[in-house]
Amino acid sequence: MRALISVSDKRGIVEFATALKNMGWEIIATGGTMKILREAGLDIINISDVTGFPEICDGRVKTLHPKVHGGLLGRRDMESHLAQLKENGIEFIDMVCVNLYPFEATIAKENVTMEDAVENIDIGGPSMLRSAAKNFKDVTVVCDPDDYEVILEEIANEGNTTPATRLKLSAKAYTHTAEYDSHIATYMRKQAGLDEKLFLNFDIVQTLRYGENPHQKAAFYRAQKEVPYSVAFARQLGGKELSYNNIQDANAALNIVREFSEPFCVGLKHMNPCGAAVGRDLKEAWSHAYEADKVSIYGGIVAMNRPLTAEVAAMMKPIFLEIVMAPKFEPEALEVLASKKNLRLLEVNMEGESEIAKQYVGVNGGLLVQDADLHIKPIEESMCVTERKPDAAELKDMNFGWKIVKHVKSNAICVVKNGMTLGVGAGQMNRVGSAEIALRQARDAGYKDGLVLASDGFLPFDDTVELASRFGVTAIVQPGGSIRDEDAIRKANEKGITMLFTGMRHFKH
Protein backbone atom coordinates (compact mmCIF):
# COMPACT_ATOMS: atom_id res chain seq x y z
CA MET A 1 0.00 0.00 0.00
CA ARG A 2 1.32 3.44 -0.89
CA ALA A 3 0.40 6.89 0.39
CA LEU A 4 1.30 10.24 -1.19
CA ILE A 5 1.66 13.02 1.37
CA SER A 6 1.98 16.73 0.54
CA VAL A 7 0.64 19.07 3.22
CA SER A 8 0.78 22.78 4.02
CA ASP A 9 -0.73 22.16 7.46
CA LYS A 10 1.94 19.98 9.09
CA ARG A 11 -0.12 19.39 12.24
CA GLY A 12 0.22 15.72 13.29
CA ILE A 13 1.76 14.65 9.98
CA VAL A 14 4.90 13.06 11.46
CA GLU A 15 2.83 10.89 13.80
CA PHE A 16 0.42 9.97 10.99
CA ALA A 17 3.17 9.00 8.56
CA THR A 18 5.04 7.09 11.27
CA ALA A 19 1.93 5.04 12.07
CA LEU A 20 1.41 4.24 8.38
CA LYS A 21 5.05 3.16 8.03
CA ASN A 22 4.73 0.93 11.07
CA MET A 23 1.75 -0.76 9.40
CA GLY A 24 3.78 -1.45 6.27
CA TRP A 25 2.81 1.46 4.02
CA GLU A 26 5.23 3.12 1.62
CA ILE A 27 5.27 6.91 1.83
CA ILE A 28 5.78 9.25 -1.12
CA ALA A 29 6.20 12.93 -0.32
CA THR A 30 7.00 16.28 -1.89
CA GLY A 31 9.28 19.19 -0.96
CA GLY A 32 8.80 20.51 2.54
CA THR A 33 6.74 17.53 3.67
CA MET A 34 9.45 15.11 2.58
CA LYS A 35 12.08 17.15 4.43
CA ILE A 36 10.14 17.11 7.71
CA LEU A 37 9.42 13.38 7.49
CA ARG A 38 13.01 12.50 6.67
CA GLU A 39 14.24 14.65 9.55
CA ALA A 40 11.95 12.56 11.76
CA GLY A 41 13.89 9.48 10.64
CA LEU A 42 11.36 8.06 8.19
CA ASP A 43 12.32 6.37 4.94
CA ILE A 44 10.46 8.52 2.41
CA ILE A 45 10.24 8.22 -1.40
CA ASN A 46 10.78 11.49 -3.28
CA ILE A 47 7.99 12.31 -5.71
CA SER A 48 10.61 12.84 -8.41
CA ASP A 49 11.70 9.21 -8.03
CA VAL A 50 8.12 8.17 -8.81
CA THR A 51 7.58 10.47 -11.81
CA GLY A 52 11.15 10.29 -13.14
CA PHE A 53 10.91 14.06 -13.52
CA PRO A 54 12.25 16.82 -11.26
CA GLU A 55 10.14 19.49 -9.61
CA ILE A 56 10.24 22.52 -11.92
CA CYS A 57 9.09 26.14 -12.07
CA ASP A 58 9.87 26.75 -8.39
CA GLY A 59 7.72 23.79 -7.36
CA ARG A 60 4.72 24.83 -9.45
CA VAL A 61 4.98 21.54 -11.33
CA LYS A 62 5.75 18.39 -9.34
CA THR A 63 2.69 16.12 -9.04
CA LEU A 64 0.96 16.89 -12.35
CA HIS A 65 2.11 13.64 -13.94
CA PRO A 66 0.52 10.42 -15.27
CA LYS A 67 2.46 8.34 -12.76
CA VAL A 68 0.66 10.24 -10.00
CA HIS A 69 -2.80 10.63 -11.48
CA GLY A 70 -2.74 7.26 -13.26
CA GLY A 71 -1.89 5.66 -9.91
CA LEU A 72 -4.83 7.46 -8.33
CA LEU A 73 -7.46 7.21 -11.05
CA GLY A 74 -6.77 3.72 -12.42
CA ARG A 75 -9.60 1.36 -11.56
CA ARG A 76 -8.61 -1.88 -9.89
CA ASP A 77 -11.67 -3.70 -11.31
CA MET A 78 -11.02 -2.94 -15.01
CA GLU A 79 -8.59 -5.14 -16.97
CA SER A 80 -7.93 -2.41 -19.53
CA HIS A 81 -6.86 0.04 -16.77
CA LEU A 82 -4.63 -2.56 -15.18
CA ALA A 83 -2.98 -3.37 -18.51
CA GLN A 84 -2.38 0.30 -19.33
CA LEU A 85 -0.87 1.02 -15.92
CA LYS A 86 1.43 -2.00 -16.22
CA GLU A 87 2.45 -1.06 -19.76
CA ASN A 88 3.45 2.42 -18.58
CA GLY A 89 5.16 1.36 -15.39
CA ILE A 90 2.57 3.05 -13.14
CA GLU A 91 1.91 1.73 -9.64
CA PHE A 92 -1.26 2.32 -7.64
CA ILE A 93 -1.38 5.04 -5.01
CA ASP A 94 -3.83 3.99 -2.30
CA MET A 95 -3.98 7.16 -0.26
CA VAL A 96 -3.54 10.87 -0.85
CA CYS A 97 -2.97 13.09 2.17
CA VAL A 98 -3.05 16.68 0.95
CA ASN A 99 -4.06 20.08 2.26
CA LEU A 100 -3.70 23.20 0.24
CA TYR A 101 -1.62 26.35 0.08
CA PRO A 102 -3.02 28.91 2.55
CA PHE A 103 -4.73 31.15 -0.01
CA GLU A 104 -7.39 32.56 2.32
CA ALA A 105 -4.82 33.34 5.03
CA THR A 106 -2.64 35.05 2.44
CA ILE A 107 -5.32 37.41 1.11
CA ALA A 108 -6.38 38.22 4.68
CA LYS A 109 -2.98 39.82 5.33
CA GLU A 110 -2.78 43.58 5.29
CA ASN A 111 -1.42 45.06 2.03
CA VAL A 112 -1.16 41.66 0.34
CA THR A 113 -0.12 41.97 -3.29
CA MET A 114 -1.86 40.18 -6.12
CA GLU A 115 1.45 38.46 -6.91
CA ASP A 116 1.56 36.96 -3.40
CA ALA A 117 -2.06 35.87 -3.72
CA VAL A 118 -1.52 34.18 -7.07
CA GLU A 119 1.57 32.34 -5.84
CA ASN A 120 -0.60 30.83 -3.11
CA ILE A 121 -3.07 29.33 -5.54
CA ASP A 122 -2.55 25.57 -5.31
CA ILE A 123 -2.82 23.61 -8.56
CA GLY A 124 -1.39 20.17 -7.90
CA GLY A 125 -3.03 19.77 -4.50
CA PRO A 126 -6.65 20.18 -5.64
CA SER A 127 -5.92 17.99 -8.66
CA MET A 128 -4.69 15.13 -6.46
CA LEU A 129 -7.60 15.52 -4.06
CA ARG A 130 -10.12 15.42 -6.89
CA SER A 131 -8.48 12.39 -8.54
CA ALA A 132 -8.36 10.46 -5.27
CA ALA A 133 -11.90 11.52 -4.35
CA LYS A 134 -13.23 10.35 -7.72
CA ASN A 135 -11.73 6.90 -7.18
CA PHE A 136 -12.91 6.63 -3.55
CA LYS A 137 -13.91 3.00 -4.15
CA ASP A 138 -10.22 2.12 -3.79
CA VAL A 139 -8.39 5.29 -2.72
CA THR A 140 -8.48 7.04 0.65
CA VAL A 141 -8.37 10.84 0.36
CA VAL A 142 -7.37 12.90 3.41
CA CYS A 143 -7.52 16.70 3.61
CA ASP A 144 -8.14 17.26 7.32
CA PRO A 145 -5.67 16.34 10.11
CA ASP A 146 -8.66 15.75 12.39
CA ASP A 147 -9.38 12.59 10.38
CA TYR A 148 -5.96 10.97 10.96
CA GLU A 149 -7.02 9.11 14.10
CA VAL A 150 -10.09 7.45 12.56
CA ILE A 151 -8.16 6.47 9.45
CA LEU A 152 -5.32 4.89 11.41
CA GLU A 153 -7.76 3.03 13.67
CA GLU A 154 -9.60 1.53 10.70
CA ILE A 155 -6.38 0.50 8.94
CA ALA A 156 -5.13 -1.11 12.14
CA ASN A 157 -8.39 -3.00 12.66
CA GLU A 158 -9.51 -3.72 9.08
CA GLY A 159 -6.32 -3.56 7.03
CA ASN A 160 -7.68 -0.54 5.17
CA THR A 161 -10.26 2.21 5.55
CA THR A 162 -13.87 1.09 5.15
CA PRO A 163 -15.89 1.92 2.01
CA ALA A 164 -18.23 4.10 4.08
CA THR A 165 -15.32 6.13 5.43
CA ARG A 166 -13.79 6.52 1.97
CA LEU A 167 -17.10 7.87 0.66
CA LYS A 168 -17.33 10.41 3.50
CA LEU A 169 -13.72 11.47 2.96
CA SER A 170 -14.40 11.85 -0.78
CA ALA A 171 -17.34 14.16 -0.10
CA LYS A 172 -15.21 16.10 2.37
CA ALA A 173 -12.40 16.49 -0.18
CA TYR A 174 -14.76 17.82 -2.86
CA THR A 175 -16.21 20.24 -0.33
CA HIS A 176 -12.68 21.36 0.55
CA THR A 177 -11.68 21.98 -3.08
CA ALA A 178 -14.99 23.69 -3.89
CA GLU A 179 -14.57 26.00 -0.93
CA TYR A 180 -10.95 26.67 -1.86
CA ASP A 181 -11.84 27.48 -5.46
CA SER A 182 -14.68 29.75 -4.33
CA HIS A 183 -12.23 31.85 -2.29
CA ILE A 184 -9.93 32.15 -5.31
CA ALA A 185 -12.81 32.94 -7.68
CA THR A 186 -14.20 35.58 -5.32
CA TYR A 187 -10.79 37.23 -4.95
CA MET A 188 -10.00 37.18 -8.68
CA ARG A 189 -13.46 38.49 -9.62
CA LYS A 190 -13.02 41.33 -7.16
CA GLN A 191 -9.69 42.23 -8.77
CA ALA A 192 -11.33 42.11 -12.19
CA GLY A 193 -14.38 44.13 -11.10
CA LEU A 194 -16.89 41.35 -11.74
CA ASP A 195 -19.99 40.58 -9.66
CA GLU A 196 -21.85 38.08 -11.81
CA LYS A 197 -21.55 35.24 -9.27
CA LEU A 198 -21.90 34.91 -5.50
CA PHE A 199 -20.28 32.13 -3.47
CA LEU A 200 -21.12 31.66 0.21
CA ASN A 201 -19.04 29.61 2.63
CA PHE A 202 -20.65 28.82 5.97
CA ASP A 203 -20.02 25.97 8.41
CA ILE A 204 -22.77 24.23 10.33
CA VAL A 205 -23.15 25.08 14.01
CA GLN A 206 -26.08 22.78 14.70
CA THR A 207 -29.15 21.15 13.24
CA LEU A 208 -32.13 22.83 14.86
CA ARG A 209 -35.17 21.05 16.25
CA TYR A 210 -37.31 22.93 13.73
CA GLY A 211 -37.60 26.33 12.05
CA GLU A 212 -40.10 29.10 12.72
CA ASN A 213 -42.77 26.40 13.09
CA PRO A 214 -42.56 22.71 14.02
CA HIS A 215 -43.26 21.50 10.48
CA GLN A 216 -40.22 23.37 9.08
CA LYS A 217 -36.75 21.81 9.07
CA ALA A 218 -33.87 24.16 9.91
CA ALA A 219 -30.15 24.36 10.58
CA PHE A 220 -27.78 27.05 11.85
CA TYR A 221 -24.58 27.93 9.98
CA ARG A 222 -21.87 30.47 10.69
CA ALA A 223 -19.32 32.37 8.66
CA GLN A 224 -15.72 31.23 8.74
CA LYS A 225 -14.42 34.50 10.16
CA GLU A 226 -15.49 35.50 13.67
CA VAL A 227 -17.11 38.90 14.10
CA PRO A 228 -18.25 40.77 17.22
CA TYR A 229 -21.90 40.91 18.34
CA SER A 230 -22.50 37.48 16.83
CA VAL A 231 -24.75 34.81 18.29
CA ALA A 232 -23.09 32.38 15.86
CA PHE A 233 -19.82 32.72 17.81
CA ALA A 234 -21.35 33.18 21.27
CA ARG A 235 -20.44 30.88 24.15
CA GLN A 236 -23.49 29.25 25.74
CA LEU A 237 -23.05 28.98 29.50
CA GLY A 238 -26.38 27.42 30.37
CA GLY A 239 -29.88 26.56 29.31
CA LYS A 240 -31.58 24.65 26.50
CA GLU A 241 -30.43 24.43 22.91
CA LEU A 242 -31.17 27.56 20.91
CA SER A 243 -34.14 27.47 18.56
CA TYR A 244 -34.52 29.10 15.15
CA ASN A 245 -36.63 31.91 16.60
CA ASN A 246 -34.22 32.33 19.53
CA ILE A 247 -31.35 32.89 17.11
CA GLN A 248 -33.29 35.44 15.06
CA ASP A 249 -34.30 37.36 18.18
CA ALA A 250 -30.84 37.18 19.71
CA ASN A 251 -29.30 38.59 16.54
CA ALA A 252 -31.81 41.46 16.50
CA ALA A 253 -31.04 42.27 20.15
CA LEU A 254 -27.28 42.28 19.55
CA ASN A 255 -27.70 44.68 16.63
CA ILE A 256 -29.36 47.13 19.01
CA VAL A 257 -26.73 46.70 21.73
CA ARG A 258 -24.04 47.50 19.16
CA GLU A 259 -25.37 51.07 18.90
CA PHE A 260 -24.50 52.00 22.49
CA SER A 261 -21.28 52.66 24.39
CA GLU A 262 -22.84 53.77 27.70
CA PRO A 263 -24.44 51.15 30.01
CA PHE A 264 -27.41 49.83 28.06
CA CYS A 265 -30.00 47.07 28.27
CA VAL A 266 -32.73 45.97 25.87
CA GLY A 267 -35.63 43.57 26.17
CA LEU A 268 -36.75 42.13 22.85
CA LYS A 269 -39.71 40.13 21.56
CA HIS A 270 -40.31 38.90 18.01
CA MET A 271 -37.34 40.91 16.72
CA ASN A 272 -38.67 44.22 18.06
CA PRO A 273 -37.46 45.99 21.20
CA CYS A 274 -40.17 46.06 23.85
CA GLY A 275 -38.11 47.99 26.40
CA ALA A 276 -34.71 49.63 26.18
CA ALA A 277 -32.77 52.06 28.33
CA VAL A 278 -29.40 53.57 29.09
CA GLY A 279 -28.31 54.21 32.67
CA ARG A 280 -25.52 55.28 34.96
CA ASP A 281 -24.80 51.59 35.44
CA LEU A 282 -26.25 48.26 34.35
CA LYS A 283 -28.63 48.10 37.31
CA GLU A 284 -30.30 51.37 36.28
CA ALA A 285 -30.34 50.41 32.60
CA TRP A 286 -32.02 47.07 33.37
CA SER A 287 -34.53 48.64 35.78
CA HIS A 288 -35.65 51.21 33.23
CA ALA A 289 -35.75 48.70 30.35
CA TYR A 290 -37.95 46.40 32.42
CA GLU A 291 -40.19 49.21 33.63
CA ALA A 292 -40.68 50.30 30.00
CA ASP A 293 -42.86 47.25 29.27
CA LYS A 294 -43.25 44.64 32.01
CA VAL A 295 -45.88 42.75 30.03
CA SER A 296 -44.20 42.27 26.65
CA ILE A 297 -40.84 41.21 28.08
CA TYR A 298 -42.43 37.98 29.37
CA GLY A 299 -40.79 35.14 27.43
CA GLY A 300 -38.46 37.61 25.74
CA ILE A 301 -34.75 38.13 25.33
CA VAL A 302 -32.49 40.49 27.26
CA ALA A 303 -29.14 41.80 26.03
CA MET A 304 -26.73 44.20 27.72
CA ASN A 305 -23.32 45.68 27.01
CA ARG A 306 -21.85 45.35 30.52
CA PRO A 307 -20.91 42.22 32.53
CA LEU A 308 -23.94 40.76 34.30
CA THR A 309 -23.59 41.13 38.06
CA ALA A 310 -25.20 39.03 40.76
CA GLU A 311 -27.31 42.02 41.80
CA VAL A 312 -28.84 42.47 38.34
CA ALA A 313 -29.17 38.69 37.89
CA ALA A 314 -31.23 38.56 41.09
CA MET A 315 -33.52 41.28 39.68
CA MET A 316 -34.01 39.25 36.48
CA LYS A 317 -34.48 35.88 38.13
CA PRO A 318 -38.23 36.12 38.91
CA ILE A 319 -39.04 36.99 35.28
CA PHE A 320 -39.58 34.33 32.63
CA LEU A 321 -36.95 35.00 29.94
CA GLU A 322 -35.71 32.89 27.04
CA ILE A 323 -32.18 34.28 26.71
CA VAL A 324 -29.84 36.60 28.58
CA MET A 325 -26.80 37.92 26.67
CA ALA A 326 -23.84 39.85 28.02
CA PRO A 327 -20.13 40.30 27.25
CA LYS A 328 -19.38 38.47 30.51
CA PHE A 329 -21.21 36.79 33.39
CA GLU A 330 -19.75 37.19 36.84
CA PRO A 331 -19.50 33.80 38.63
CA GLU A 332 -21.97 34.96 41.28
CA ALA A 333 -24.47 35.92 38.55
CA LEU A 334 -24.26 32.41 37.10
CA GLU A 335 -24.94 30.99 40.55
CA VAL A 336 -28.04 33.16 40.91
CA LEU A 337 -29.44 31.98 37.55
CA ALA A 338 -28.30 28.36 37.88
CA SER A 339 -31.71 27.18 39.10
CA LYS A 340 -33.36 28.33 35.85
CA LYS A 341 -32.40 25.24 33.87
CA ASN A 342 -34.02 26.34 30.61
CA LEU A 343 -32.71 29.92 30.60
CA ARG A 344 -30.14 30.27 27.86
CA LEU A 345 -27.10 32.32 28.92
CA LEU A 346 -24.90 33.56 26.08
CA GLU A 347 -21.52 35.22 26.50
CA VAL A 348 -20.99 37.36 23.41
CA ASN A 349 -17.87 39.11 22.16
CA MET A 350 -18.70 42.83 22.07
CA GLU A 351 -15.19 44.11 21.41
CA GLY A 352 -14.05 45.66 18.15
CA GLU A 353 -15.66 47.26 15.14
CA SER A 354 -17.58 45.21 12.64
CA GLU A 355 -16.59 45.32 9.01
CA ILE A 356 -19.25 46.25 6.48
CA ALA A 357 -21.09 42.95 6.47
CA LYS A 358 -23.52 41.67 3.89
CA GLN A 359 -27.11 40.72 4.63
CA TYR A 360 -28.67 37.87 2.68
CA VAL A 361 -32.43 37.42 2.35
CA GLY A 362 -33.92 34.52 0.44
CA VAL A 363 -36.81 35.11 -1.94
CA ASN A 364 -38.52 32.54 -4.15
CA GLY A 365 -35.88 31.57 -6.69
CA GLY A 366 -33.44 34.26 -5.65
CA LEU A 367 -31.35 36.01 -3.04
CA LEU A 368 -31.26 39.67 -2.05
CA VAL A 369 -27.89 41.01 -0.91
CA GLN A 370 -27.21 44.36 0.74
CA ASP A 371 -24.69 46.03 3.03
CA ALA A 372 -25.72 45.71 6.67
CA ASP A 373 -27.12 48.95 8.12
CA LEU A 374 -24.25 49.58 10.54
CA HIS A 375 -24.01 53.36 10.35
CA ILE A 376 -26.16 55.96 12.02
CA LYS A 377 -25.92 59.74 12.07
CA PRO A 378 -25.50 61.43 15.46
CA ILE A 379 -28.40 63.81 16.06
CA GLU A 380 -27.27 67.44 16.14
CA GLU A 381 -29.05 70.78 16.59
CA SER A 382 -27.98 71.78 13.07
CA MET A 383 -30.56 69.27 11.77
CA CYS A 384 -33.42 71.33 13.24
CA VAL A 385 -36.01 72.53 10.69
CA THR A 386 -38.46 74.25 13.07
CA GLU A 387 -38.59 77.58 14.83
CA ARG A 388 -38.04 76.06 18.26
CA LYS A 389 -34.65 74.44 18.79
CA PRO A 390 -34.18 71.35 20.97
CA ASP A 391 -32.84 71.72 24.48
CA ALA A 392 -30.02 69.48 25.75
CA ALA A 393 -32.35 66.87 27.26
CA GLU A 394 -34.44 66.61 24.08
CA LEU A 395 -31.32 66.32 21.94
CA LYS A 396 -30.03 63.50 24.13
CA ASP A 397 -33.34 61.64 23.94
CA MET A 398 -33.56 62.15 20.17
CA ASN A 399 -30.16 60.46 19.82
CA PHE A 400 -31.40 57.59 22.00
CA GLY A 401 -34.73 57.24 20.20
CA TRP A 402 -33.10 57.40 16.78
CA LYS A 403 -30.80 54.47 17.65
CA ILE A 404 -33.74 52.40 18.86
CA VAL A 405 -36.25 53.12 16.08
CA LYS A 406 -33.64 52.03 13.54
CA HIS A 407 -34.15 48.47 14.81
CA VAL A 408 -37.96 48.45 14.94
CA LYS A 409 -39.93 46.89 12.09
CA SER A 410 -41.27 49.51 9.66
CA ASN A 411 -43.47 51.46 9.90
CA ALA A 412 -41.64 52.25 13.13
CA ILE A 413 -42.31 54.83 15.82
CA CYS A 414 -40.57 55.07 19.20
CA VAL A 415 -41.58 57.36 22.04
CA VAL A 416 -38.84 57.96 24.60
CA LYS A 417 -37.93 60.11 27.58
CA ASN A 418 -34.94 60.24 29.92
CA GLY A 419 -33.04 57.55 28.04
CA MET A 420 -35.76 54.88 28.07
CA THR A 421 -38.45 53.71 25.69
CA LEU A 422 -42.02 54.48 26.72
CA GLY A 423 -43.85 53.20 23.66
CA VAL A 424 -42.97 51.26 20.51
CA GLY A 425 -45.17 51.04 17.42
CA ALA A 426 -43.92 48.41 15.00
CA GLY A 427 -44.84 46.99 11.62
CA GLN A 428 -48.11 48.82 11.03
CA MET A 429 -49.40 49.43 7.53
CA ASN A 430 -49.47 53.21 8.09
CA ARG A 431 -47.22 55.41 10.16
CA VAL A 432 -49.95 57.16 12.12
CA GLY A 433 -51.12 53.73 13.28
CA SER A 434 -47.66 52.94 14.65
CA ALA A 435 -47.54 56.36 16.29
CA GLU A 436 -50.89 55.83 17.98
CA ILE A 437 -49.76 52.50 19.45
CA ALA A 438 -46.52 54.00 20.80
CA LEU A 439 -48.15 57.17 22.14
CA ARG A 440 -50.99 55.35 23.89
CA GLN A 441 -48.49 52.99 25.48
CA ALA A 442 -46.56 55.98 26.85
CA ARG A 443 -49.73 57.63 28.14
CA ASP A 444 -50.93 54.40 29.77
CA ALA A 445 -47.60 54.29 31.62
CA GLY A 446 -48.33 57.75 33.01
CA TYR A 447 -46.17 59.90 30.74
CA LYS A 448 -48.02 62.92 29.34
CA ASP A 449 -45.47 65.63 28.51
CA GLY A 450 -41.92 66.26 27.44
CA LEU A 451 -41.89 63.18 25.18
CA VAL A 452 -39.62 62.61 22.19
CA LEU A 453 -40.88 60.77 19.10
CA ALA A 454 -38.58 59.06 16.59
CA SER A 455 -39.72 57.80 13.18
CA ASP A 456 -37.66 55.50 10.95
CA GLY A 457 -39.14 57.04 7.78
CA PHE A 458 -40.44 60.46 6.85
CA LEU A 459 -43.87 61.65 7.99
CA PRO A 460 -45.90 61.81 4.75
CA PHE A 461 -48.61 64.02 6.27
CA ASP A 462 -48.96 66.34 9.24
CA ASP A 463 -51.37 63.92 10.96
CA THR A 464 -48.62 62.21 13.00
CA VAL A 465 -47.39 65.61 14.24
CA GLU A 466 -50.94 66.57 15.19
CA LEU A 467 -51.43 63.27 17.04
CA ALA A 468 -48.06 63.56 18.78
CA SER A 469 -48.88 67.02 20.10
CA ARG A 470 -52.06 65.71 21.76
CA PHE A 471 -50.00 63.09 23.65
CA GLY A 472 -47.38 65.50 25.01
CA VAL A 473 -44.60 65.15 22.43
CA THR A 474 -42.28 68.17 22.36
CA ALA A 475 -39.60 66.89 19.98
CA ILE A 476 -39.61 64.76 16.82
CA VAL A 477 -36.70 63.25 14.91
CA GLN A 478 -37.30 61.82 11.44
CA PRO A 479 -35.43 61.46 8.12
CA GLY A 480 -37.40 64.06 6.16
CA GLY A 481 -37.68 63.83 2.41
CA SER A 482 -41.45 63.84 1.89
CA ILE A 483 -43.00 66.13 -0.73
CA ARG A 484 -45.16 67.31 2.19
CA ASP A 485 -42.30 68.08 4.58
CA GLU A 486 -43.46 71.69 4.76
CA ASP A 487 -46.86 70.56 6.08
CA ALA A 488 -45.19 68.63 8.91
CA ILE A 489 -42.88 71.56 9.69
CA ARG A 490 -45.78 74.01 9.68
CA LYS A 491 -47.77 71.80 12.07
CA ALA A 492 -44.77 71.37 14.37
CA ASN A 493 -44.29 75.17 14.52
CA GLU A 494 -48.00 75.60 15.23
CA LYS A 495 -47.78 73.14 18.15
CA GLY A 496 -44.44 74.39 19.51
CA ILE A 497 -42.68 71.13 18.70
CA THR A 498 -39.02 71.05 17.73
CA MET A 499 -38.34 68.77 14.77
CA LEU A 500 -35.07 67.50 13.28
CA PHE A 501 -34.46 65.97 9.85
CA THR A 502 -31.57 63.46 9.72
CA GLY A 503 -31.52 63.03 5.94
CA MET A 504 -31.02 59.28 6.46
CA ARG A 505 -33.77 56.70 6.87
CA HIS A 506 -33.58 53.27 8.52
CA PHE A 507 -36.35 51.07 7.13
CA LYS A 508 -36.39 47.54 8.53
CA HIS A 509 -38.73 45.22 6.65
ZINOR-V224338 format. One line per field, one symbol per residue. ss: DSSP state (A for helix, B for strand, O for the rest). psi: psi as a letter, one per 40 degrees, with the letter a starting at -180 (. if undefined). burial: I if it has 16 or more other C-alpha atoms within 10 Angstrom, else O. A space follows every 50 residues. Layout:
ss->???
psi->???
burial->???
//
This chain:
ss->OBBBBBBOOOOOAAAAAAAAAAOOOBBBBOAAAAAAAAAOOOOOBBAAAA AOOOOBOOOOBOOOOAAAAAAAAOOOOOAAAAAAAAAOOOOOOOBBBBBO OOAAAAAOOOOOOAAAAAAOOOOAAAAAAAAAAAOOOOOBBBOOAAAAAA AAAAAAAAOOOOAAAAAAAAAAAAAAAAAAAAAAAAAAAAAAOOOOOOOO OBBBBBBBOOOOOOOOOBBBBBBOOOOOOOAAAOBBBBOOOOOAAAAAAA AAAAAAAOOOOOOBBBBBBOOBBBBBBBOOOAAAAAAAAAAAOOOOOOOB BBBBOOOBOAAAAAAAAOOOBBBBBBOOBOAAAAAAAOOOOOOBBBBOOO OOOOOOOBBBBBBOOBBBBBBOOOOOOOOOAAABOOOOOOOAAAAAAAAA AAAAAOOOOOOOBBBBBOOBBBBBBOOOOOAAAAAAAAAAAAAAOOOOOO BBBBBOOOOOOOAAAAAAAAOOBBBBBBOOOOOOAAAAAAAAAAAOOBBB BOOOOOOOO
psi->hihhhgidheheddddddddddeeiihiiibddddddddeeihhhhdddd dfhihiffedhdegidedddddehheehdddddddddefhiihehhhhii igddddeeihfhidddddefhhddddddddddddfedehhhhehdeeddd dddddddeeiiidddddddddddddddddddddddddddddefifeihhh hiihdihidibdidehiiihiiiehiiifhddeihheiiiiiiddddddd ddddddddeidihiihhihfehhehiiiididddddddddddgdddehea ihiieihhiddddddddehhidihhidihiddddddedegdehhhhhhhf iiiiihiihhhhiheahhhihigeiihihideeheidhiiiddddddddd ddddddeihihhhhhihffiidihhifieiddddddddddddddeeheif ihhhhdiiheiedddddddeeehehhhidieiefddddddddddefhhhh hdehigig.
burial->OIIIIIIOIOOOIIOIIIIIIOOOIIIIIIOOIIOOIOOOOIOIIIIIOI IOOOIOOOOOOIIIOOIIIIIIIIIOOOOOOIOOIOOOOIIIIIIIIIII IOIOOIIOOOOOOOOOIOOIIIOIIIOIIIIIIIIIIIIIIIIIIOOIOO IIOOOOOOOIIOOOIIIOIIIIIIOIIOIIIIIIOIIOOOOOOOOOOOOO OOOOOOOOIOIOOOOOOIOIOIOOOOIIIIIIIIOIOIIOOIIIOIIOII IIIIIIIIIIOOIIIIIIIOIIIIIIIIIOOIIIIIIIIIIIIOOOIOOI IIIIIIIIIIOIIOOIOOOOIIIIIIIIIOOOIIOIIIOOOOIIIIIIII OOOOOOOOOOOOOOOOOOOOOOIOOOOOIOOOOIIIOOIIOOOIIIIIII IIIIIIIIIIIIIIIIIIIIIIIIIIIIOOIIIIIIIIIIIIOOOOIOOO IIIIIIIIIIIIOIIIOIIOIIIIIIIIIIIOOOIOIIIIIIIOIIIIII IIOIIIIIO
//
